[in-house]
């Protein structure tokens, strides 16, 4: 495992910042840095699953990850064309506040050239739909980990179906 993945897994915030900075300064591919961060988060997930880490450590690892991504993200955007591959609305469904997976997906999609509109956590179906209409995005991504968010996901998809059909008809 890399030094960066281990630093994230061990919740060493200052060390993560320094390693990320050093890697960027050395010209390391930003996507490989993101992958190392992702691997560190996988270790955190395993430790949580094995009851070595608890909610506090999970939250702390998420904050460390976000800080690392904030440093890496500008390097991911460098060299991208002005026109996005596609537009996407992304958020965590109402009834759920988990955002680590959503944030990872958003960063990777942005790196791949997508224009991502992140509407946040605990998002009501109408917020997703309004943002889709406002932006003209053709892709909807709904994150959720907790069972209470499933009904909100279902309602969001039901509300999105007519809009998605209209978008498909328009592009045909």
Buried (B, 14 or more C-beta within 10 A) or exposed (E): EBBBBBBBBBBBBEBBBEBBEEBBEEEBEBBEBBBBBBBBBBBBBEBBEEEEBEEEBBEBBBEBBBBBBEBBBEBBEEEBEEEBEEBBBBBBBBBBEBBBBBBBBBBBBBBBBBBBBBBEBBBBBEBBBEBBEEEEBBBBBBBBBEEEBEEBBEBBBEBBEEBBEEBEEEEE
